[in-house]
Amino acid sequence: MKSIFRTLAQAALAFSLALLVSACGGSGGSAAPSGTVSLDVTDAPSLDYTHVYITVTRVGFHTDANADGTSTGWQTITLAAPVTVDLAQLANGAMYADTNGGAALFSNFTLPVGTYRQIRIYLASTEDALTTSAGALGLTYNNEVQLTGDTAHYALRIPTPDGGIRLIPESPVVVTDGGNVKLALDFNLNNDVVEVAPNGATEFILKPRLGYFDMNAVGAITGSVSFGNLSTSRIVVKAEQVKDPSDPANASGTNYRIVRRWTGVDKTTGAFTLYPLPVFGNATTATYDILVRGRGVQTAIVKGITVHKGATPATGVNLGTITLNAGNEYTAQLTTAMHPSGAWMSFYQTVTGDAVPFEVRYRHLNPYTGLLWRSIELSSDPIQVYTYDAASGSIGAATASPANGAFTAVADAADFYGRGTAMALAGTAGQAVGMVNAAANAPAVAAPATANSITTIFDMTRMGQGMGFGMGRGMAGILKPTKGQLFVTHGGMIIDSLGTLTGDTTVGAAMNAGGGAGHPVVMANLPGGSAGQSLPGAFYGVYGLGWGSGVIAAGSTHGIDLRNGSATATVVMR
């Protein structure tokens, strides 16, 4: 298999470490007190994809969690040349550095002393001409997906790439004078890469919920799974912790478990590695519960595992073998579209003697349609519960907790939205269950207190100049798209969309008519402030995608300020 790291750009990175620090309101290379930072990337395993390529260009740090990508004060580190990374190869604790001679993606760059509360990673646009690194790998797009047994190259769309993908660390990044910080950003491609078909042909879109690890404060859990059909049962292993209801980030004020890290199992041996697992603050240990689930498999839970800071996969807790039982399942899908279409749904179960729900499944909405991007499979059988005994280093015998297909489904969305009310859900083996979007039983996120709109004007005068695959590539007089979708983003995450696949004709019609002020498109009901009541951080991006007439057109802009009211944005389509 072709190595994903043998590119001219990566060679330059490995041998020269040529990082360019641009002082976007920062001190850059001044003699002010500073420390060094390394930032790497990792990923949970891919169950669906052979390769998921992204092309990374730069990373930025800011002391203000509410800063927009256009704000001053960013400390930005730009790679000497874009680097194309195959996220599908970075699983079971692997980092980019493990495939790159030990050098992190961004190695030992200098940051001024400070407390940084926001990180943004920037990717090349999928609709731009191929970078050197992507071209050297024989790719069609700068960001793309390849499926097992399929030679096709599928576009991976990155909405508003010029605005970056935002991450707010749970614990800020503290850079001290002479200190050395080691960080890792965690993509979750198996959840956050969503299959779509806007023009009747398969492609993918990224809805990134990045994770973050301080590599100086992590531990590890390993083990193995015993099951008769490891190769096709799609078994995953999740490390979960209780979300403290007093945590300001827990807006719902209720207890539930969140997934800190998840992985797959070796399809031959059943072995798994959960690393890195965060140990927050000044603590030296952290407690985790492990949940194992799969297709046609009864869910299993191992409770009460103590993880020690500084442990590696070689020195961390080894759970031994977890034996799974064959099981049955049913499927669930929304009956009508949900807004905002950037939302996702989590599916929880509880076990006997523990009222705090475990997250068993998770799925994004298709941002084009507002439905789950694929019906979700849910176990209709009891949960097998183990308790870890640290003294013996074993998990003992399992007890059955009679869940029997009972779940609670909760809708959630990024940033200003609140978690929805838990919806009871149940099914029997082989059943297809519809989640009814009605007033008495509505899976929906909590609406923001105030809402504004973005009026988008499409500038179509540069149509045909797009250099990406399927675009005009400099052709004059190219036809205008007949269909289209408009996405609104916040920090790189899709908030909502409007267009052809939701039955709206205004986006495609505006593009086909040549755009301009005479054909505006309004996206309403976006969280924002009002005169006298500002909403900090309410900056948005807009990404337009058009198709039809044998062409693909795309454009984006960011930095749209809704902190104090509605706004108008212009998107140049190419």
N, C-alpha and C positions, 0 to 999 in steps of 0.2 A: 504493500500500500504506500502510495506517495506520502513522504513526510510532509507535515503541514508547516514545518518550521524552517525549511531550507530555502529561504528567500533572501534576496539582496538586502531588503530592509532589516531583517532580523540579524543578518551577519553584521551589518553596520551597528546595530544595537549591541550585540554581544561583544564586539571587539573594541568599539570606540566609546560605548555608553554615552552616545551623543544626545543628551537631553538638553533641550533649549527651554530655558525658563523665561517666560514673558511676564513682565511686571504690569499686569492689568490693574493698576492702582496699587500694586504691591512693591516690595523693595527689591525683588529679583536677586541679583548677585551682590548686594551691598554687604558691608562688613557688620551689619546689625546681628545681634545674637540669633543663632539658628541651630537647627538640628537636621539630621538626615532621615529620609523616609523612603521606604521601598513599598511598592504597591503591586500585588499580583492578582490574577484572576483564577477562579476555580468554578466548578459547576456540579450540580447534582447529576446523576446519570441520565442518559437518554434511553427511554424504552421504545421510542418510535423512530428515531433518526440515526442514520449512520454518521452523518456529518452535519454540524451546524456551524457555519463560518460567520464570524463577525470581523470587521476591519477597524481596529482601534487607532485613533489619531492623537488624542491628548487626554489629560485629566486635569481637573481644577479643584482647588480647596478654598473654602470661604469660612470666615468666623461667624457669619450671620446665616442661620438656618432659613431665613425668609428671603435671602438675596436671590435675584433672578440672574439668569445667564448673562444679561446685559448690564448688570450692576457693576460698579467699580469695587475694587478690593480683592478681586480674584487672584490667587496664586496659581498660574497655569503652567503645566509642564507638557511640552509637545515632543512627541517622538521624532527622531531624525527623519524617519520615513514611516508611513502607516504600516502597521503589523497586522496580518490576518491570522486569527486564532481559531482553531477548531474546538469549540466548547464541548463537543460530544466526546472528546478524548480526555477531558479533565474531570474524572469522577473518582469515587472511592478515596477521597483525600488528596488526589493529584492536583498540583498547581501548574501553571504555565512554566514556572522555573524548573520543574521536574523534567520537562521536555526541552529545556533550553540551556543545558549545562549549568543549572543552578542559578541563573540570572533571572530575576523577576521581570515582569513586563516593563515596569518602571523601577529602575534600580538606583538606590542611594542618591536621590536628588535632594536638594537643599530647600527647606522651608523656614521662614522666619519663626521665631518663638511665638507661640500663640495657642489658642484653643479653637480648633476648627470644627464647626458644627454642620458643614455641608460638603459633600463630595459630588462632582459631576464627571462622568466618563463620556467621551465623545467618540462616535463612530462615523466612518465615512458614509456618505449617502448611498443607498442602494441604486438610486437613479443616476448617479454620477458615472463618468468613465472609470474603467477598472484601474485600481491602484497597481503599482508594480508588484506588491506582495500577492494580491488576489490573482493577477494575471499569471504570475509564476506558478500558481497552483492549478492553473487550467480552469478557473472558475468563470462563470458567466456574469455573476454579480459580485459586488464587494461584500454583500451579506447574503448568504444563501443557505438552503437546506437540501440535503441529499438523503434519499430514503433507501433502505435495505432492498437490494435486488432491483433497483430502479436507476437507470443511467441519466435520468433527467436532472436538470439544475433548476431548482425552484427559488424564486425571489423571496427573500426575507425582508419585508418592508419595515423601515425604522421611521416612525412618525417624528417630524421636526428634529432631525439629527443635529442641526446647527445649534439647537438649544441644549443639547446634552441630556444624559440620563441622570437624574438626581437621586442621591442617597442621603438620608439624614441618619447618622449613626446613633444608636441607642446611647452609647457612651461617646462623648466628643473625642476627637483626635487631639491629644495634647502633645505639642512639640516643645521640648525643653532645650536649653542651650547645651549643645554637644550630645544630645540624646539621639537614640536610634529607634525609630518606629517602624514596625513591620505590619503591613495591612494586606488583607485579601478581600476582593469583591466577589460575591457569589451570585452568578447567574443561575437561573432555575429554568433551563430550557424546556424540560419536559412538561412544566406547567405553563410557562409564560410565552412559549412559541405556539401561536394559535393558527390552525389550518383554516383558510378561507378560500373562496372562489368568486371574486368580484366580477370577473368577466367570463365565468363558466369554466375557467381553467384553474387548477390548484396552485396556490401560492401560500405564503405564510406571513404573519405580522407579529411583531414583538410587543408584548405588554409587560414591560420589565418591572418586577418588584425585587430590586437588588438586595442581597444580604451583605453583611459586613463582619469581618473578623479582625480583632487585634491578635496577631499571631504570637504575641508575647503573653497572652492570657487565654489559652485554649487547652483542651484535653481531648481524649479519644475513647471510643468504645468499639470493640470488635466482637465478632461472633460468627455463627453460621446458622443456616436454616436447613432443616431436613424436610423435604417434601418430594413426592413421587414424580412431579413434573416441573422441574425447575426451569426448563428451557422456554416454555411458553406461558407460564402462569403470571408473568409480569409482577413478581414480588418486589415490594419496596419496603424499606425500613426507615422509620421516622423517629427522631429524638425530640421529645416534647417537654415543655415546662408549663407550669401554671402561670397565666397572665394575671398579675396582681391587680385586683380591682381598684386599689388606691393609686396605681400608676396613672399619671396624667395622660399618658398615651392610650390608656384603656378607657375610651370615651363612654363605652356602654356601662361601665361600673359593675360588671358581672364577671364572675370567674369563668374562665375557659382556658384550654391549653392551646399553645401555639407551637409550631414546628420550628425548631432552631436549625435543624440540618436533616437531610434525608439522603438515602442512597439506595442502590439496588443490590442484588446478590449475584455472585458468580454463577452462571447458568450451569456449570458443571459441578462445582463443589458446594455451592450455597453460601460461601464466605461473604462477609460484608465488613465494611469499615466506615464508621461515623467519625469523621475528622475534617475540619476542626470543629470542636464544640466549645462555645464561649463560656468563660468563667468571669463574671462581671465584677467590676469594682475592685475592692481590696480583698475579696474572698479568695481562698485557696482551693475551695471545692465548690461544686455545683451538683444539684440533684436532677436527674433526668428519668423520664419514663420512655420506654421504647415500644413503638407500635409497629406491627408487621401485618401487611395486608397484600392481597393479590387477587387475580381472577380465578374464580372457582376454588377459593381458599377461605377458610374461616380466619377471621382476624384474631391476632394474638397480641397481648400486651405484657411487657415485663416492667414492673414498677420498682421505684426506689433505688436507682443506680447512682452511686457517688462518683463523680468525675473529678480528677485532680488536675489543677493547673500545671502546665508544663509537660503533661503526659503526651506521648506520641502514639501512633498506631502500634508500635512495638512494645510500649510500656504501659498502655492504657488498660482499662477494664476489659477482660475477655469474658463474655457471657456464656461461652460454650455453645452448645447446640440447642436451638429452639425448634421443637417438632410441631409442624402444622398439620391440620386436618383438612381434608377435602370439604368444599362447601358449595353453596348455591348462591344465586344473585338475581336481582331484578334491575331494571333500568328506570331512570327518572329524567324528565325534561320539562322545561317551562312550556306552558301552553300558549302564552303570548309574550311579545317582546317586553323587555325591561329597559328602563332608562334610569341612570345613565348607562349606556352600553359598554362603558369601560369597566363596569363592575365585575365581580366574581362571586362565587358561592362556595361556602365551606359546609361540609356535612359532618356532623358530630354524633357521637354515641357516648353514653355513660355506662359504667359497670357497677355491679353490686358493691355497696359500701363506699362509693366515691361519687359524689354529686357533681364533680367538676368534669365537664365534657372533654373527650379526646377528639382531636381532628382526625377523621378517618380518610376523607376524600376532599378534593378541592378542584374546582374547575372555573376557568374564565368564561365570560360571555364572549360570543363572537361579536367583535365591535361593529361589524356591519349590520347584524341582524337583531342584536339584543337577546338572543337565545343562547343557551349553553352551546359552545361550539361543537359539542358532540354529546349525545345522551350519556349520562354517567351511570356506571355499574355500581350497585350497592349490595353488600352481603345481606342475605336473608337468614343467617344462622347465628348461633350464640358466639360470644367472644371468649377465647381462652385466655385466662389471666394467670400470670406467673408473678411471684415476688422474688426479687434478687436478694440472696443472702451473702453479704459481704464476707462474713467469717469463713464460709466454706467456698466462696467464689462460684456458687452454682445458683440455678433458678428453681430447682425443685419441681414439684408436680403442678400442673395447671388445674384451675377450677373453672367451670363454665359459668359465664354470666349471661343470663337469658335476654340478650338484646333482640334477637329474632326479627331483624329487619326494621327496627324502630330507629329513626334518625331525627335530628333537628337540622334544618337547613337555614343558613344565615347568609344574607346578601351583604356585601361590603364593597367599598370603593375607595379610591385614593383621596388622601388629604382632607378636604373640607367636609366630606360626607361622613355620616355616622353609620355604625353597623345597624342593620335592620333587626326587626323582631324575629326571634327564632320561630320557625314554622315546623310543626310536627309533620313527619313523613314516615310512611310505612309501606311495605310491599312484601309479596310472597315470591317464591322462586319462579322465574320466567315471566313475571308481570311487567308491563310497561306502565309506569305511573306518571301522570301529568301533574305538575305543580301549578295549581290554579292561581292565576294572577287576578284575584278578586278582592274586594275590600276586606272581607272577613278572613282571608287566608292568602295574603299577598307577600311573596318574597320580594322585598324592596329595601333599598338603602334608606337611611334617614335623610330627609331633604335639608339643604342648607337654610340658614335663617334668612338670608337675603340672596337674591339672584339677579344677575345682569345678563346682557347679551353681547355677542360679537357679530358685527356686520362685516362680512367678507366680500371684498371686491377682487375678482379674478382679473389679473393683467395677462391677456393672451397674446400680446404683441411679440413675444419671444418663442411662441410655439414652433416646434421643430428643431430648436437648438439644444434640446436635451441629448446628452451623450451616452446615457445608459442603454442597456439592452431593451429593444422594443420601442425606443423613442426615435425622434426624427434624425438625430445625429447630423444636424446642420442642414437638413433639407428645407428649402423655401416653399412656401405655399402649401404646407401640410394641412390636411383636414382637421377640423376641431373635433374633440371627443363628443360623443352623444350621451354618455353616461358618466356618472362621477359620484364620489363620496368625499365628504368634508369631515375631518377629524379635528377635535379640539383636545389639546394635551396640556398637562401640567407637569413640569419637570421630566418630560419625556414619556410620561404615562398617559395613555389615552383616557380621557374623561368621558367624552360622548361623541357621537357621529350622526351625520345626516346625509341621506343620499339614496341612490338607486336601490340598494338592497334593503332599505327600510320603507320602500314604496314612495319615497319623496322624489319628485322630478326637478326641483328647483336647481340642484347642483349641476346635473347634466345639462339642463336647459341653459343655464347661465354660461357654462363653458362653451357650448355649441353656438350660442348667440354672440360669442366674442368677448364676453365678460364686460368689464367696465362698470361705471357707477350706475348705469341704467339697468343692470342685472345683478343686484346685490343678493347675497344669501345670508340669512340671519340664523344664528345658533343661539337659542334662548335658554333660560333656566340654568345658568352657570353660576356657581358660588362667587359672590363678589361683595364689595362694600357699597356704601351709599354716601352721599354728601354728609359730612359730619360723623360718619361711622365707617372708618377705613377697615378693610380686611387685609392685614399684613400678608404678604406673600402671594396675593391673588394675581399672579402673572401667568399668562397662557401662551401657548403656541397654536398655530393652525397649519394643518397639512392637507393639501388637496390632491386627489388622485383621480384622473380621468381616463376613460377608455372608450373603445368603439371607433368606427371609421378606420380600423386597422392600425391605430396608434395608441400609445400610452403617454400620458402627460402627468407631470407631478410638479409640485412646488410647495414651499413652506415658509413660514415666518414665525418669529417668537418675540417675547418681550411685550406682549399685549397686556396693558395695565387695566385690570378691573377692580383695583383696590377701592376706588371711590365711585364707580359707576360703569356704564356700558362703554364700548369702544368700537372703532372701525379699524380693520386691518386689510392690507393689500397683499395678495399672494401672486407672485410671478410664476406662471406656469410655463414649463419648457417641454 
